[in-house]
Amino acid sequence: MAGGQGGGVGVVRVGTLGAARITPTALIRPARQVPEVVVTAVAAREPARAREFADRHNIPVVHPTYEALIASPEIDAIYNPLPNGLHAPWTLRAIAAGKHVLCEKPFTSNEAEAAEVAEAASKAAGVVVMEAFHYRYHPLARRMLIAAGEIGELRHVEAALCFPLPRFSDIRYRFDLAGGATMDAGCYAINCIRMLGQGEPKVTAARAKLHGADVDRAMIADFRFPGGATGRIRASLWSAQPLRVSAKATGERGEMRVLNYLAPQAFSLLSIRTTEGRRWERVRGQGTTYTYQLRAFAGAVLRGEPVITSADDAVANMRQIDDVYRAAGLPPRGRQD
């Protein structure tokens, strides 16, 4: 039984909504490394798919519907890896049922939905709602912040996440499910420059490459921070930049570069150049970014430990995403009331 915030020792029993491809990587395998988390149930739109998924991953309970899983008294927390456009409604239902939620990024379809979820989370005493920016919980992210402090006053920050996804039938290209490169890849890059920058930036320009009406397959966006520093993000699912996962911060005294801030367990390299010279560092950590994230989620649920990627922070990230789309002449995702 899970303890509440500050509730002491316990176990968080997690049910997963759907049988998404990310679930084994983000939840099931990490749970084997985090004794405080047990994956106990799954539900999917197709019951046969849920049963096959449960059998493959040794999940003991299959619920016939998402509603049944959320209502189960044997579940303490929900993992929500559903398509972007379904994040808000099912996270809201989970919060209403008193369940903790680990919700995949991007948090919702747009800022308005994120604000609604954040308000619900704030009113539900003791309920933890975390956006799954897993890289933020790895030691590399903390090292990036320390290193950024070594280069003096920030002048410019960049982040990129570009990878090839030529399967255009993928849901990430569907506007009705809140798809697009800025949603799927750009949300990481925006989160990264916000982490490294000082204060919330303003979008100054954005340029998109499209796949179909209103769906971006690539995006470049420029930003300006309150102190005058500039920023840029690059995101793509299909472009001339097939693979790029990097971050850079330039300050008055030097520059920091990071190769693969997203999955440092595979490989990463951090370099710092100042007037004193240049050095390189490797920050592997102990386990994957997802393991660190799940450990943090359990700590927040069981002991009230702080959540870096909170619902309130997700509102700010979604605001930037919406503004990038507007600057590129595209509509934000989801309903616009």
C-alpha positions in Angstrom: 0.0 0.0 0.0 1.4 3.4 -0.9 2.0 5.9 1.8 0.8 9.5 1.3 3.2 12.4 1.1 5.4 12.1 4.1 3.6 8.8 4.8 6.7 6.7 5.3 7.7 3.4 3.9 5.5 1.7 1.3 5.2 0.5 -2.2 3.6 2.4 -5.1 1.3 0.2 -7.1 1.1 1.5 -10.7 -1.4 0.7 -13.4 -0.5 1.6 -17.0 -3.1 3.0 -19.5 -2.6 1.3 -22.8 0.2 -0.8 -24.2 2.4 1.9 -25.7 5.8 1.1 -27.1 7.5 3.4 -24.6 6.0 1.6 -21.5 8.6 -1.2 -21.2 11.4 1.3 -21.4 9.9 4.0 -19.3 8.1 1.9 -16.6 8.3 -1.8 -16.6 12.1 -2.3 -16.8 12.9 0.6 -14.5 10.4 -0.8 -11.9 12.6 -3.9 -11.7 15.3 -1.6 -10.4 13.1 0.4 -8.0 11.8 -1.8 -5.2 9.3 0.9 -4.1 7.4 0.6 -7.4 5.3 -2.4 -8.6 3.5 -2.5 -11.9 0.3 -4.3 -11.1 -2.3 -3.7 -13.8 -2.8 -2.7 -17.4 -5.8 -1.7 -19.5 -6.0 -1.1 -23.3 -8.6 -0.2 -25.9 -8.3 -3.8 -27.2 -8.6 -6.3 -24.4 -6.6 -9.0 -26.3 -3.7 -6.6 -26.7 -3.8 -5.8 -23.0 -3.8 -9.5 -22.2 -0.9 -10.2 -24.5 1.0 -7.2 -23.0 0.4 -8.4 -19.5 1.5 -11.9 -20.3 4.7 -10.7 -21.9 5.6 -8.4 -19.0 4.3 -10.4 -16.1 1.6 -7.9 -15.1 -0.9 -9.7 -12.9 -4.2 -7.8 -13.6 -5.8 -6.8 -16.8 -8.7 -4.3 -16.6 -11.4 -4.2 -19.3 -11.3 -0.4 -19.6 -9.2 2.6 -18.6 -12.1 3.6 -16.3 -12.0 0.3 -14.4 -8.2 0.5 -13.9 -8.4 4.1 -12.6 -11.2 3.1 -10.2 -9.4 0.1 -8.8 -8.6 0.4 -5.1 -5.6 -1.8 -5.8 -3.9 0.9 -7.8 -2.1 3.9 -6.2 -0.7 5.6 -9.4 -1.4 5.8 -13.1 1.2 5.9 -15.9 -0.2 7.7 -18.8 1.6 7.1 -22.1 -1.5 7.6 -24.3 -1.4 9.8 -27.5 -0.8 13.5 -26.7 -4.4 14.4 -27.2 -5.5 12.0 -24.6 -3.1 13.0 -21.8 -5.3 15.7 -20.3 -8.7 13.9 -20.1 -7.3 10.7 -18.6 -4.9 12.5 -16.2 -7.9 14.5 -15.0 -9.9 11.3 -14.4 -7.0 9.8 -12.5 -6.6 12.9 -10.3 -10.4 12.9 -9.6 -10.0 9.3 -8.4 -7.2 10.3 -6.1 -4.5 8.6 -8.1 -1.0 9.8 -8.5 0.0 10.3 -12.1 3.2 10.0 -14.1 2.2 11.5 -17.5 4.3 11.3 -20.6 5.5 14.4 -22.3 4.1 16.6 -23.7 1.9 17.0 -20.7 -1.2 18.0 -22.7 -2.3 19.3 -26.1 -1.9 23.0 -25.1 -1.4 25.4 -22.3 -5.1 25.7 -21.4 -5.4 22.0 -20.9 -2.2 22.0 -18.8 -3.5 24.7 -16.6 -6.7 22.7 -16.1 -4.7 19.7 -15.0 -2.4 21.7 -12.8 -5.4 23.3 -11.0 -6.9 19.9 -10.4 -3.6 18.6 -9.1 -3.3 21.6 -6.7 -6.8 20.9 -5.3 -6.2 17.2 -4.8 -4.3 17.2 -1.6 -1.5 14.6 -1.5 -1.7 13.7 -5.2 1.6 13.8 -7.1 1.4 14.7 -10.8 4.7 14.5 -12.7 5.5 15.2 -16.3 7.9 12.5 -17.6 10.9 14.5 -18.7 13.1 11.7 -17.5 16.4 13.3 -18.4 15.9 15.9 -15.8 16.3 13.4 -13.0 19.7 12.0 -14.2 23.0 13.3 -12.7 23.9 14.7 -16.1 21.2 17.3 -15.9 22.4 18.5 -12.5 26.0 18.6 -13.9 24.8 20.7 -16.8 23.4 23.2 -14.4 26.6 23.4 -12.4 28.7 23.6 -15.6 26.5 26.4 -16.9 27.4 28.4 -13.8 31.1 28.1 -14.7 30.8 30.0 -18.0 29.6 33.3 -16.5 26.5 35.3 -17.4 24.5 33.5 -20.0 24.4 35.0 -23.5 23.0 32.2 -25.6 21.5 28.7 -25.1 20.5 26.1 -27.7 19.0 22.6 -27.6 18.2 20.1 -30.4 16.3 16.9 -30.7 16.2 15.6 -34.2 15.6 12.0 -35.2 14.1 10.3 -38.3 10.6 9.1 -38.3 9.6 8.4 -41.9 6.6 6.3 -41.0 4.1 9.1 -41.8 1.1 6.9 -40.6 2.5 7.3 -37.0 0.2 9.1 -34.6 2.9 11.7 -34.1 1.9 13.1 -37.5 -1.8 13.4 -36.6 -3.1 16.9 -35.7 -6.2 15.4 -34.1 -4.0 13.6 -31.6 -1.9 16.7 -30.9 1.0 15.5 -33.0 3.9 17.4 -34.6 7.7 17.7 -34.2 7.5 20.5 -31.7 5.2 18.4 -29.5 7.2 15.2 -29.7 10.8 16.4 -29.9 10.6 20.1 -29.4 9.1 19.8 -26.0 12.4 18.3 -24.8 14.5 21.0 -26.5 12.3 23.8 -25.0 12.4 22.2 -21.6 16.2 22.0 -21.9 16.7 25.7 -22.7 14.3 26.6 -19.9 16.4 24.5 -17.5 19.6 26.2 -18.6 18.2 29.7 -19.0 17.2 32.3 -16.4 13.5 33.1 -16.3 10.9 32.2 -18.8 11.8 33.2 -22.4 9.7 34.8 -25.1 9.4 33.3 -28.5 10.8 35.8 -31.1 10.5 33.7 -34.3 9.8 30.2 -35.5 10.0 28.4 -38.9 8.3 25.1 -39.6 8.6 22.4 -42.3 5.2 20.7 -42.7 3.9 17.3 -43.3 0.3 17.9 -44.2 -1.9 20.7 -43.0 -0.7 22.3 -39.7 1.5 19.3 -38.7 5.2 20.2 -38.4 7.8 17.6 -39.3 10.6 20.1 -38.3 10.8 23.3 -36.4 13.4 26.0 -35.6 12.4 28.6 -33.0 14.2 31.5 -31.4 13.8 32.9 -27.9 14.8 35.8 -25.7 15.2 35.5 -22.0 14.4 38.4 -19.5 18.0 39.2 -18.9 18.7 39.6 -22.7 20.2 36.1 -23.4 19.0 34.5 -26.6 17.9 30.9 -27.2 17.2 28.5 -30.1 15.7 25.1 -30.4 15.7 22.6 -33.3 13.3 19.8 -33.5 12.5 17.3 -36.2 10.9 14.0 -37.0 11.9 14.2 -40.7 14.3 16.7 -42.1 17.8 17.2 -43.5 19.1 16.8 -40.0 18.5 13.1 -39.4 19.9 12.8 -35.9 21.0 15.4 -33.4 20.6 15.4 -29.6 22.7 18.2 -28.2 22.7 21.3 -26.0 24.9 24.3 -25.8 25.2 27.3 -23.4 27.5 30.3 -24.1 28.4 32.7 -21.4 30.7 35.7 -20.9 33.5 33.4 -19.8 33.1 30.4 -22.1 30.9 27.7 -23.5 29.4 24.4 -22.4 28.4 21.7 -24.9 26.5 18.4 -24.2 26.2 15.5 -26.6 23.1 13.4 -25.9 21.5 15.0 -22.9 18.5 12.8 -23.4 19.9 9.3 -22.9 23.3 9.6 -21.2 23.2 5.9 -20.1 23.9 5.1 -23.8 26.6 7.7 -24.3 27.1 11.3 -23.5 29.9 13.9 -23.5 30.0 17.2 -21.7 32.6 19.8 -22.6 33.5 23.1 -20.9 35.7 25.7 -22.6 36.9 28.7 -20.6 39.9 31.0 -20.7 41.6 28.3 -18.6 41.2 25.7 -21.3 38.8 22.9 -22.3 37.9 19.7 -20.5 35.6 16.8 -21.2 33.4 14.8 -18.8 31.3 11.7 -18.9 28.3 11.4 -16.6 26.9 7.9 -16.8 25.1 7.6 -13.5 23.8 4.4 -12.1 21.0 3.2 -14.4 18.9 4.8 -17.0 17.2 8.2 -17.0 13.9 6.4 -16.6 15.1 4.6 -13.5 16.1 7.9 -11.9 12.7 9.3 -12.9 10.7 6.4 -11.4 12.8 6.5 -8.2 12.0 10.3 -7.9 8.3 9.6 -8.6 8.2 7.0 -5.8 10.0 9.4 -3.5 7.5 12.1 -4.2 4.5 9.8 -3.6 5.9 8.0 -0.5 7.9 10.7 1.2 6.8 14.0 -0.3 10.1 14.6 -2.0 10.2 17.5 -4.5 9.1 17.0 -8.1 11.2 18.9 -10.7 8.9 18.4 -13.6 5.7 19.4 -11.8 2.3 20.2 -13.3 3.0 23.9 -12.8 6.2 23.6 -14.7 4.4 21.7 -17.4 2.0 24.7 -17.9 5.1 26.9 -18.6 6.5 24.4 -21.1 3.2 24.0 -22.9 2.9 27.8 -23.1 6.2 28.0 -24.9 5.1 25.2 -27.3 1.9 27.1 -28.1 3.8 30.3 -28.7 6.2 28.5 -31.0 3.3 27.3 -33.1 1.8 30.7 -33.3 5.1 32.3 -34.2 5.4 29.8 -37.1 1.9 30.6 -38.3 0.4 27.3 -37.1 -2.4 26.7 -34.6 -1.6 25.2 -31.2 -2.8 21.7 -30.8 -6.1 20.7 -29.3 -9.3 22.7 -28.9 -9.0 26.4 -28.9 -11.9 27.7 -26.7 
